[in-house]
Amino acid sequence: MKYSNRKNIRVRYLVAAVILSTSIFWKEHRPQCSPPTLHDSAGLHRCNPIIGTPQKNYLVDPDGFVQVFRSTQIQRAYKSGTKAIVSSAGEKYLPTFITFLCFLRRTGARLPVALFMKNWIEYEPYICEAVLSSQNGKCMVLSEVFTGRNGAKPDLEHFQLKAFSILFFSFQDAIWMDSDCFFRYDPTNLLTSKPFTSAGLVTWPDFWSYTVSPTYYNISRQAIIPTTTRQSTRPPCTPGEGVKDTFVLAACALGEKFHTVSEKVVDLGHPAPDGSVLGAAMLHADPIEDYALTRRGRWRMRDESVAKVPRGYWVHAYSPKFNASEDLFSEKTQDKNSHPGRAYTSNEETLKRLGFDAERAIWEETKTVTCTLEHAFESWKTKTGLCETVTKH
């Protein structure tokens, strides 16, 4: 990777500021007691999620954290007026990302792409310097820009990569695209339209019901997020919470603006033999159309008859991820007779919101990437017959 001297100075300044603020943070907020001594098994800590009395330090410490953030002046190293798409991927997730990046270019999107990788082990020269660069993309190695004390390299994993990729990207405005997501339309205008231009942070609802303990709001001193910003008054019964929800809570804690898309996420799947649906992907709504409805007081989450559903805008293809060497050929891509089939066949109304045969286009890009780069990805070098298998399917 090549960096300009000016950018190197900016990045060093940013990293130095982060290290300095971290040092101050731990010095001022270190525990004021001796470390505990474990004499026996600590047992399972029981927590009542409904009735909880937080300890005093639970209430005081978050106030101190926020104060440190506000008092530490860190100059963001970004170039004014720039826009891009940012993501993170490596190893087995890299083929999926390249496939969906090719699909993104089908939409006409020409935004530059910054792909963050954990370290040089995940960096693949041919993919980064030949394939990605031909798609107006660039690989960024987090371990190069994020260095701790004495040159230590923090061991970042999984969801941590997203947070630090967002912290270190060098664009003024950006769209985060997970490696297993694809846009139905060119997303460029999202960055020049409301709700982004008025809020600065736009998030979509997750598939899981919002199950944070009410005690959190006593500790953080934040009002409970109103029903109008939740994904639905009829949430799915599966509990859990996505990582994206933490960004909303962080914005609340810092008093920053944000906008949450109100239209609920819907499942794309494949019928199972027992009559249920094998979930394969999640379809998210157009935020501009959703915003146009809610600003006029038309909340479909309360009454779906008040307006036509916004068009489907992007898809989170969580299983299968369209990686020929992973879980692509399973019961989710077979018909009722166990023959090769489609992943997205249920339900009809949801499929209509896609607007065109998106799955066919995805399979075409999967075939192109697999057959062109079958021996290029590090995670594929021990695999055989990938192109042939995708072609037959």
C-alpha positions as CSV (number, residue, x, y, z in Angstrom):
1,M,0.0,0.0,0.0
2,K,1.2,3.5,-0.8
3,Y,0.5,6.5,1.5
4,S,1.4,10.1,0.9
5,N,3.7,11.8,3.4
6,R,0.8,14.1,4.4
7,K,-1.5,11.3,5.1
8,N,1.2,9.5,7.1
9,I,1.6,12.5,9.3
10,R,-2.2,12.7,9.8
11,V,-2.5,9.1,10.7
12,R,0.5,9.3,13.1
13,Y,-1.1,12.3,14.8
14,L,-4.4,10.5,15.1
15,V,-2.8,7.4,16.5
16,A,-0.7,9.4,19.0
17,A,-3.8,11.3,20.1
18,V,-5.7,8.0,20.6
19,I,-2.8,6.5,22.7
20,L,-2.5,9.7,24.8
21,S,-6.3,9.8,25.5
22,T,-6.2,6.1,26.3
23,S,-3.4,6.7,28.8
24,I,-5.4,9.5,30.5
25,F,-8.6,7.5,30.4
26,W,-7.1,4.5,32.3
27,K,-5.2,6.8,34.8
28,E,-8.3,8.8,35.8
29,H,-10.7,5.9,35.8
30,R,-8.7,3.0,37.2
31,P,-10.4,1.0,39.9
32,Q,-10.0,2.6,43.4
33,C,-9.5,-0.7,45.2
34,S,-7.3,-3.8,45.4
35,P,-7.8,-6.5,42.8
36,P,-10.2,-9.3,44.0
37,T,-8.7,-12.6,45.3
38,L,-10.4,-15.7,44.1
39,H,-10.5,-18.4,46.7
40,D,-13.0,-20.7,45.1
41,S,-15.4,-20.8,42.2
42,A,-17.1,-17.5,41.7
43,G,-20.3,-19.3,40.6
44,L,-22.9,-18.0,38.2
45,H,-23.8,-14.4,38.8
46,R,-27.5,-14.0,38.8
47,C,-29.0,-10.8,37.3
48,N,-32.6,-9.7,37.5
49,P,-33.1,-7.9,34.2
50,I,-36.3,-6.2,35.3
51,I,-35.3,-5.0,38.8
52,G,-31.7,-4.0,39.2
53,T,-29.9,-1.6,41.6
54,P,-26.7,-0.5,39.9
55,Q,-23.7,0.1,42.1
56,K,-22.6,3.7,42.5
57,N,-19.6,3.3,40.3
58,Y,-21.8,2.1,37.5
59,L,-23.5,5.5,37.5
60,V,-20.4,7.6,38.0
61,D,-17.9,5.9,35.6
62,P,-20.0,6.4,32.3
63,D,-20.1,10.1,33.1
64,G,-16.3,10.2,33.4
65,F,-15.9,8.3,30.1
66,V,-18.1,10.8,28.2
67,Q,-16.2,13.7,29.8
68,V,-12.9,12.3,28.7
69,F,-14.2,11.9,25.1
70,R,-15.5,15.5,25.1
71,S,-12.3,17.0,26.6
72,T,-9.9,15.1,24.4
73,Q,-9.3,17.0,21.2
74,I,-8.6,14.5,18.4
75,Q,-8.3,15.8,14.8
76,R,-10.0,13.4,12.4
77,A,-7.6,12.6,9.6
78,Y,-10.0,12.8,6.7
79,K,-10.1,14.7,3.4
80,S,-12.9,17.2,3.2
81,G,-15.7,16.5,0.7
82,T,-14.8,12.9,0.1
83,K,-17.3,10.0,0.0
84,A,-16.8,6.3,-0.1
85,I,-18.0,2.8,0.8
86,V,-16.1,1.2,3.7
87,S,-16.0,-2.4,4.7
88,S,-13.8,-5.1,6.4
89,A,-13.1,-8.6,5.2
90,G,-10.4,-11.1,5.2
91,E,-9.7,-14.8,4.7
92,K,-12.9,-16.8,4.0
93,Y,-15.0,-13.6,3.9
94,L,-12.9,-12.0,1.1
95,P,-14.4,-14.0,-1.8
96,T,-17.9,-13.0,-0.7
97,F,-16.9,-9.3,-0.5
98,I,-15.4,-9.3,-4.0
99,T,-18.6,-10.9,-5.4
100,F,-20.9,-8.3,-3.8
101,L,-18.5,-5.5,-4.8
102,C,-18.9,-6.6,-8.4
103,F,-22.6,-6.6,-7.9
104,L,-22.4,-3.1,-6.5
105,R,-20.7,-1.9,-9.7
106,R,-23.6,-3.4,-11.6
107,T,-25.8,-0.8,-10.0
108,G,-23.7,2.0,-11.5
109,A,-22.1,2.9,-8.2
110,R,-18.6,4.4,-8.7
111,L,-17.8,5.4,-5.1
112,P,-14.3,4.5,-4.0
113,V,-14.1,1.5,-1.7
114,A,-11.9,1.1,1.4
115,L,-11.5,-2.5,2.6
116,F,-10.0,-2.9,6.0
117,M,-8.1,-6.0,6.9
118,K,-6.9,-7.0,10.4
119,N,-3.2,-7.4,9.6
120,W,-0.7,-8.3,7.0
121,I,-1.6,-12.0,7.3
122,E,-5.0,-11.3,5.9
123,Y,-3.6,-9.0,3.2
124,E,-3.6,-10.8,-0.2
125,P,-1.4,-8.9,-2.7
126,Y,-3.1,-10.0,-6.0
127,I,-6.6,-9.4,-4.7
128,C,-5.8,-6.0,-3.2
129,E,-3.4,-4.7,-5.9
130,A,-5.0,-6.1,-9.0
131,V,-8.6,-7.2,-8.4
132,L,-9.7,-4.6,-5.9
133,S,-7.8,-1.7,-7.5
134,S,-9.6,-2.4,-10.8
135,Q,-12.8,-1.8,-9.0
136,N,-11.7,1.6,-7.6
137,G,-10.9,-0.1,-4.2
138,K,-8.1,-0.2,-1.8
139,C,-7.0,-2.5,1.0
140,M,-6.2,-0.9,4.4
141,V,-4.3,-2.9,7.0
142,L,-5.5,-1.9,10.5
143,S,-2.4,-3.1,12.2
144,E,-0.4,-0.4,10.3
145,V,-2.5,2.5,11.6
146,F,-3.5,1.2,15.0
147,T,-0.5,0.6,17.2
148,G,-0.4,0.6,20.9
149,R,2.3,1.4,23.4
150,N,5.8,0.2,22.5
151,G,4.7,-0.8,19.1
152,A,2.2,-3.4,20.3
153,K,-0.3,-4.5,17.8
154,P,-3.8,-4.9,19.3
155,D,-5.5,-8.2,18.5
156,L,-8.7,-7.1,17.0
157,E,-11.4,-9.7,16.2
158,H,-14.8,-9.9,14.6
159,F,-17.1,-6.9,15.4
160,Q,-14.2,-4.9,16.7
161,L,-12.9,-4.6,13.2
162,K,-16.0,-2.6,12.2
163,A,-15.6,-0.1,15.0
164,F,-12.0,0.6,14.3
165,S,-12.5,0.6,10.5
166,I,-15.0,3.3,11.0
167,L,-12.7,5.2,13.3
168,F,-9.7,5.2,10.9
169,F,-11.3,5.6,7.4
170,S,-10.1,8.8,5.7
171,F,-13.4,10.0,4.1
172,Q,-15.7,12.7,5.3
173,D,-18.9,10.7,4.6
174,A,-19.1,6.9,4.1
175,I,-21.5,4.0,3.8
176,W,-20.6,0.9,5.8
177,M,-21.2,-2.3,3.8
178,D,-20.7,-5.6,5.5
179,S,-18.9,-8.2,3.4
180,D,-22.0,-10.3,3.1
181,C,-24.4,-7.4,2.0
182,F,-25.4,-6.2,-1.4
183,F,-27.2,-3.1,-2.6
184,R,-30.1,-3.3,-5.0
185,Y,-29.5,0.2,-6.2
186,D,-26.6,2.7,-6.5
187,P,-26.3,4.0,-2.9
188,T,-24.4,7.1,-3.8
189,N,-27.4,9.5,-3.3
190,L,-27.9,8.3,0.3
191,L,-25.0,10.6,1.2
192,T,-26.6,13.7,-0.3
193,S,-30.2,13.1,0.8
194,K,-32.2,13.1,4.0
195,P,-32.2,11.5,6.5
196,F,-28.4,11.3,6.2
197,T,-27.8,15.1,5.5
198,S,-30.0,16.0,8.5
199,A,-29.0,13.3,11.0
200,G,-25.4,12.3,10.1
201,L,-26.0,8.7,11.2
202,V,-28.5,6.4,9.7
203,T,-29.1,2.8,10.9
204,W,-31.4,0.0,9.9
205,P,-33.3,-2.3,12.3
206,D,-32.0,-5.7,13.0
207,F,-34.0,-8.9,12.8
208,W,-33.8,-9.5,16.5
209,S,-36.1,-8.1,19.2
210,Y,-34.6,-5.3,21.2
211,T,-33.9,-7.0,24.6
212,V,-31.5,-4.6,26.4
213,S,-32.1,-4.6,30.2
214,P,-34.0,-1.6,31.5
215,T,-31.2,-1.3,34.1
216,Y,-29.0,0.0,31.2
217,Y,-31.0,3.2,31.1
218,N,-30.6,3.8,34.8
219,I,-26.9,3.4,34.4
220,S,-26.5,5.4,31.2
221,R,-29.1,8.0,32.3
222,Q,-30.6,7.8,28.8
223,A,-34.3,7.8,28.1
224,I,-35.6,4.5,26.7
225,I,-35.6,4.6,22.9
226,P,-39.2,5.4,21.9
227,T,-41.3,2.9,20.1
228,T,-41.2,5.0,16.9
229,T,-37.5,4.2,16.5
230,R,-37.8,0.5,17.1
231,Q,-38.0,-1.9,14.2
232,S,-41.7,-2.9,14.8
233,T,-44.5,-3.1,17.3
234,R,-44.6,-6.8,16.4
235,P,-41.0,-7.9,16.6
236,P,-40.0,-11.4,15.8
237,C,-39.9,-13.7,18.8
238,T,-36.2,-14.5,18.6
239,P,-34.3,-12.5,21.2
240,G,-30.9,-10.9,20.6
241,E,-29.3,-7.7,19.5
242,G,-27.2,-6.7,16.5
243,V,-23.9,-4.8,16.8
244,K,-25.4,-1.9,14.9
245,D,-27.6,-1.1,17.9
246,T,-24.5,-0.1,19.9
247,F,-23.9,2.8,17.5
248,V,-27.4,4.2,18.3
249,L,-26.7,3.9,22.0
250,A,-23.4,5.6,21.7
251,A,-25.0,8.4,19.8
252,C,-27.5,8.8,22.6
253,A,-24.8,8.8,25.2
254,L,-22.9,11.6,23.4
255,G,-26.0,13.6,22.5
256,E,-25.4,13.2,18.8
257,K,-28.1,13.1,16.1
258,F,-29.1,9.8,14.4
259,H,-31.9,8.4,12.4
260,T,-33.2,4.8,12.5
261,V,-35.2,3.5,9.6
262,S,-38.7,2.6,10.8
263,E,-39.7,0.0,8.2
264,K,-39.1,-3.4,9.7
265,V,-36.6,-5.9,8.2
266,V,-38.1,-8.9,6.4
267,D,-36.8,-12.4,5.9
268,L,-35.9,-13.9,2.6
269,G,-35.7,-17.6,2.7
270,H,-36.3,-21.1,1.3
271,P,-39.2,-23.4,2.2
272,A,-38.3,-26.3,4.5
273,P,-39.8,-29.8,4.2
274,D,-41.8,-29.2,7.4
275,G,-43.5,-26.2,6.1
276,S,-41.4,-23.6,7.9
277,V,-38.9,-21.3,6.2
278,L,-35.1,-21.6,6.1
279,G,-33.9,-18.1,6.6
280,A,-31.2,-17.1,4.1
281,A,-31.2,-13.3,4.0
282,M,-32.7,-10.1,5.3
283,L,-34.2,-7.4,3.1
284,H,-33.9,-3.8,4.3
285,A,-36.0,-0.8,3.2
286,D,-35.0,2.3,1.2
287,P,-34.2,4.9,3.9
288,I,-35.2,7.9,1.7
289,E,-38.6,6.5,1.0
290,D,-39.1,5.5,4.6
291,Y,-38.1,9.0,5.7
292,A,-40.5,10.6,3.3
293,L,-43.3,8.6,4.9
294,T,-42.5,9.2,8.6
295,R,-41.9,12.9,8.2
296,R,-45.5,13.1,7.0
297,G,-46.6,11.1,10.1
298,R,-47.2,7.9,8.1
299,W,-45.8,5.1,10.3
300,R,-46.3,1.7,8.7
301,M,-44.9,0.1,11.8
302,R,-48.2,1.1,13.5
303,D,-50.5,0.6,10.6
304,E,-49.3,-1.0,7.4
305,S,-52.3,0.3,5.4
306,V,-51.3,4.0,5.7
307,A,-48.8,3.7,2.8
308,K,-47.2,1.4,0.3
309,V,-44.2,-0.4,1.6
310,P,-40.8,1.3,0.7
311,R,-38.8,-0.6,-1.9
312,G,-36.2,-3.1,-0.8
313,Y,-32.8,-1.4,-0.9
314,W,-30.2,-3.8,0.3
315,V,-29.9,-7.4,1.4
316,H,-27.9,-9.0,4.2
317,A,-27.1,-12.5,2.7
318,Y,-26.1,-14.2,5.9
319,S,-26.6,-17.8,4.8
320,P,-25.5,-18.7,2.3
321,K,-22.9,-16.0,1.8
322,F,-22.3,-16.9,-1.9
323,N,-18.8,-18.2,-1.3
324,A,-18.3,-21.3,-3.4
325,S,-16.0,-23.0,-0.9
326,E,-18.3,-22.5,2.2
327,D,-22.0,-23.2,2.7
328,L,-23.3,-22.2,-0.7
329,F,-24.5,-25.7,-1.7
330,S,-26.8,-26.9,1.0
331,E,-30.5,-27.5,1.6
332,K,-31.0,-23.7,1.3
333,T,-30.1,-23.8,-2.3
334,Q,-32.0,-27.0,-3.2
335,D,-35.5,-27.5,-4.3
336,K,-38.0,-30.0,-2.7
337,N,-36.4,-32.8,-4.7
338,S,-32.9,-32.0,-3.5
339,H,-32.0,-30.6,-6.9
340,P,-30.0,-27.4,-7.3
341,G,-32.3,-24.4,-6.8
342,R,-32.7,-20.9,-5.6
343,A,-32.0,-19.6,-2.1
344,Y,-34.7,-16.9,-2.2
345,T,-38.1,-18.3,-3.0
346,S,-40.2,-17.2,0.0
347,N,-42.2,-15.2,0.3
348,E,-43.8,-13.8,-2.9
349,E,-44.5,-10.3,-1.6
350,T,-41.0,-9.9,-0.3
351,L,-39.5,-11.1,-3.6
352,K,-41.6,-8.4,-5.4
353,R,-39.9,-5.7,-3.3
354,L,-36.5,-6.7,-4.8
355,G,-37.7,-5.2,-8.1
356,F,-35.8,-7.6,-10.4
357,D,-34.3,-11.0,-10.3
358,A,-31.5,-10.0,-7.9
359,E,-30.6,-13.6,-7.0
360,R,-29.9,-14.5,-10.7
361,A,-27.6,-11.5,-10.9
362,I,-25.8,-12.6,-7.7
363,W,-25.3,-16.2,-9.0
364,E,-23.9,-14.7,-12.2
365,E,-21.4,-12.6,-10.2
366,T,-20.6,-15.6,-8.0
367,K,-19.8,-17.7,-11.1
368,T,-17.7,-15.0,-12.6
369,V,-15.6,-14.5,-9.5
370,T,-15.3,-18.2,-8.8
371,C,-14.2,-19.1,-12.3
372,T,-11.9,-16.1,-12.7
373,L,-10.3,-16.2,-9.3
374,E,-10.5,-19.9,-8.4
375,H,-6.8,-20.1,-7.6
376,A,-6.3,-16.5,-6.5
377,F,-7.8,-16.4,-3.0
378,E,-5.7,-17.8,-0.2
379,S,-8.7,-19.6,1.3
380,W,-9.4,-21.3,-2.0
381,K,-5.9,-22.6,-2.8
382,T,-6.5,-26.0,-1.3
383,K,-10.0,-26.3,-3.0
384,T,-10.7,-28.0,-6.3
385,G,-13.7,-28.0,-8.7
386,L,-15.3,-24.7,-7.4
387,C,-15.9,-23.2,-10.8
388,E,-17.3,-26.5,-12.1
389,T,-19.7,-26.8,-9.1
390,V,-21.0,-23.3,-9.4
391,T,-21.5,-23.6,-13.2
392,K,-23.5,-26.8,-12.8
393,H,-25.7,-25.2,-10.2
